[in-house]
Each structure stands twice: as structure tokens, then as C-alpha cells.
Amino acid sequence: MCLLFSKFKAQEFDQFCQLLCSVFETTPEQLAELYQDIDDKFDQPGWPLHFVRRDFFKSVNEEFCFTYQKSPVIAVDLPSLMELDDGRIDKPTVAIVGQDSKNDRNHEHLVVGTPYGLHHKGSREDLPRTKLYFEMIQVLLNLGYRVYLTDLLKIWVCNPDRPYNGINLPEEDKQRFLKLIKLELDIVKPVAVITWGKFANDGVGKLPLNIEHLKFIHPSGAANGAFKRFTGESPTYSNKLNYWRREIIKRLPGQFNV
């Protein structure tokens, strides 16, 4: 069955553009072009990248602006949305919130993507790490949900002195992004929020939400030790996926028969 990617409702997209334009130096028209460019290159061989000028983002901290310009690579993840193209309308939404983007290659311009790179066929089908994320999301899709994906911190800045490690954003910039999350969730109105990893777990946990908040260990290899300690299972691909499937089916009511 065909999968729709980032086909926001018109009103949702207009509202998202307003939010993103409050933290990025961009326009709704430019954002629409970025999403379209991402969608157009879904089947392109290799790993197509998408760029904007570095002044797409400007820190409110003048000292950090100097570090920002020296950084070998800066990455931004735009929020995305997935749902099955099954003719059903008004599916309930589940939101997945992570921490931030990353990149391990030098680029003069700012690299634009979406959470977990799932806008590209290769990330869904070939790359083991992101393929796992996609299969986990498919569990939610098959249960009848739309899945909204976003990051607490929309930008990742590589440390100029320690490539390719991220550098902490100034507190002022962090707060600008963290304030967006509640507003984003108000737009998509999820029935539940899922967080992956401690940073996202803690950040969303501070929000005044009146919906289910499901906290999970991050699926990445960096959290393999935590997964083994918590579940008592080896952190293999299949064990992580099976654990996720069991927990999701137990904790979220399915909308349709799987």
C-alpha cells in the first residue's frame, strides 16, 4: 500500500509554517519548496541531500554565532508526517519526538532533512539503522494512525574542534525550540506522544500535556546497553522491533485490524 509522506492538511501546513518561520529565517513559500524538493527526490539513487544557506538560522547568542560560522556542518530536520494512502480520512495521530539531527560530512551550506531521514527510499529499505526506525513506525501505521515526527531541537551544530560531535546550543536557542513542541502538538492533536531517548523523554515530560506520554529507550545502537538492562534481551534488530511491537500493541489501542 502506498505511503503518504508529509501530506499535511492545508490548515496544518499553514500553521507549521508560521511556527518554523518564528525560529528560522525563511518564508512559507521557501518551506513549501523544501518539502517538495524532498518529496521529488524520494527514489533518487544514493543519498540526495537538500541545502539552504547558513543564514537560514541565526542564533540569538552573538558569541555562539562565531562558533556557528566555523562549524564544518550544520543540519536541520523539518517535521514530517506519515500515513497509509488507504482512503481513510481523519485518522488519529501519534507523535514521535526525538532529540535532533546529525551529519558526518563537511558542507558549506546548511543540510536540510527530516527526522531519521525517512523521506528517502534508501533510508527506509537499505540502511539498517534507519530501516529499523521505519519498521517501527510501520507498526503504528498498520494500527491505523498517522505518525507525526519531530525533534525537540530543530538544529544540530557540529563542534568545530571535535568533528563530528554536536555542540550544545545556547540556552536561549534551546528554549526557542522547546517552546515549539507544545505548539506543534496543538496543531496535529495527537492521541499520544512517544519519545525516544532521555533528552526527549525529559523534555516532553515537562510539557503540560493531557494525553498519553509513552517513554522509550532510543532505538539507536548508542542505547544498546540500556535496552539490554531494561528488557533483559540482547539488543538485536529483531529483539528491538519485537519489543516495540509488543509494547505498542499493549499500550495503544489499534484503530483497525492489523
N, C-alpha and C positions, 0 to 999 in steps of 0.2 A: 504494500500500500504506500502511496506517495506521502512524503512528509513535507509539511509546510514549514518554512523557516522565516521567522521574523515578519510574518504577515499580520502586523498589528492592526487592530481596528483603527479607523481614521482618527477617532477622538483620542484613543490611547496614544497614537504616534504623535499627534499634536502636543499632547501633554508631556510626553517624554522629551520632545524637542525643547520645550520650554525649560525643563529641568536641566538637560545637558548643556543648553546654552547659558545657564547660570554659572557653570563651572568651567566651560571651555569657550575659547574664542572662535565661535563658529556660528552658523545660521541653520535654520530648519532645512533650507534648500541644500546646503552642503551635507548635512546629515543624511538626507534622503538619497543623495548621490552616493555617499559612502555605503549605505546599506545596499543600494542597487548594484554597486561595483562588486561588493562581497558576494551577493547572490549570483551575479553573472559569471563568476569565476569558480563556481562550485565544482565543476567537472574538469577544470584545467589541470593538466599533469603537473607533478611536482608539488611545491608548496607555495602557491602565489601569495605575495604579500601586498598589503594596502598601506598607503602612506598619506600623511598630511604634513604640512610644515610644522616645525617645532613650536612655533608661536601659537599652535592650537591650544596649548595650555600655558598659563602664566601663574607662577606661584605668588602668593601674597607676601611671602617672606623674601626680602631683597637679597639677603645673604645666600639663600638656597638657590636663587636664580643663577648665580655664578656656577654652582655645582651642577645645576641642570644643564647649562650650556656645555659644560665639559664632559657630560656623561656620554659614553660611547653608544648607548642605545636607550631609547625610551619607548615604552609600549602602553597602549590604551586598549581596554576591552569595552566595547559598546554592549549594552544589554541586548539579549536576544530572546526569541520565543520559538518554541517548537510545538507542533500539534499534528496529528494524523489528518490527512485530507480524506475524511470518511463521510463527508456530507453532514456531519453533526455540527450544530451551532450552539453557542453558549456553553461550551464545556467548562467545568470548573477548572481553576488554575492552581497549580502548585508552584511555588517559587523555590529555586535553589540559589543560595547565596554563598559565594566563596570569598577569597581574600583579595587577590589582584592578578594582574597579568605577569608575564615574564618573557624574556627574549635573550638568546645567547649568540647574537651576531651584531657586529657594528653596523649602524645605519645613521646616515646624516639626518634623515627625516624621521618623524615620529611614526612608529608602526601601529597600525590600527587593526584590531581583530575583534573577536567575541569570546566569551568565556569558554575555555577548553578547546578553542579552535574548531568547533563543530560545524562551522559554516562551510567547511571543505570536506569533500568526499574522502580524501586520504586520511584525514583525522578520524573519521568515523569508521573506516574499514581497514586501514593498514597499520597505523601507529598504535602499538599495544596499549600505551598509557591512555591516550585519548579515546581509543576504541572501547576501553572499559567504561569510561565516563558515558559514552554514547549508549552502550548496552544498559547501563544503569538507568539512564533517562528513558530508554525504551520501555522499561518496566512500568514507569508512570504513564507513558503514552498509551500502552496497551490496557491500562486500567481506566482509561477514558479521560485523562487530564491533559490540559495544556500545561506546558512547562516553561516557566519564565526563568531565565538565567541572568544573574548579575553579580558584580563584585562589590564588596564594601568600599574598596579603594579603586577608583576607576583608572588610575595611572600607576605605572611602575617605572622607577628611575634607577638605572644601573649605577652602582658606585664607581666613580672614575678610578678609584685606587684599588678596587677589588673586583674586576670583571669576572664572572657575570653574576655578581651578588647585588641584590637590591639594596638601596639606601633608604633609611627611614624618612618619610615625608615630614615636613614641619607640622607641628600640632595644628596650626591654623588651617593648613590644607587638608589634613585628615578630617577635621571637623566639617569642612565644606562638603566632603564626600559622604561622610557618615550621615549627615543630615538628609542626604538624598534618599537613603534607603527607605525610610518610613514613607516618604512621598511617592517613591516608585511603587511600593506595595499598595498604597492607597489607590493608585491608578489601575493595577491589574486585579486587585481584590482577591488574593489567593485564599483558598480554604486552609492552607497550611504552608509553613515556611520550613525548608530543610537547609541546614547549614553543614558545611564540610570543613572541619578543622577548628582548632581552638580559637583562633582570631575571629573567625566568622561566628562561631558559637557564642563567644563572649559579647561581640559587638551587637548582634541581633538580640541577644538576651537582655540587653539594656533598653530595648525599644518597648514602648507601651502598646503591645500587640494583644488583640483579643482573639487570636487564632492559635491553632496548634503550632508549636515550635519543636521540630524533630532534630536533635543534635546527633551528628555522625562523625566518626573519625574520618579524616581526609582519605580518599581512595589512593592517593599517590604513594609511591614507594618510600617516600620520606617518613611516612607514618606506619610502616610495616611493623615496627616493634610495638607500637601502641595497639595495632589491630590484634597482634598475637596475644598480648597481655589481656586485652579486653574480652576477646572471643575464645581464647584457648586454642585457636586454629592457626595453621600455617598461613601466612599472608599471600597465598597464590591468587592468580587471576580468578579462577573458578570459585575459590572459597570466598573471596570478597564479593563477587557477584551473587553467589547463593545466599550469603548473609544478608546482603542488601535486599534481595527479593523477599526473603522470609520476613524481615523487619517491616518493609513497606506494606506488604500484604496484611501483616498483623496490625499495623498502626494507622493505615489509611484505608477508608472504605472504598472499594472499587466501584466505579461508576457503571461499568459494563462487564459482561463475562469475558474473561481472558481466553 
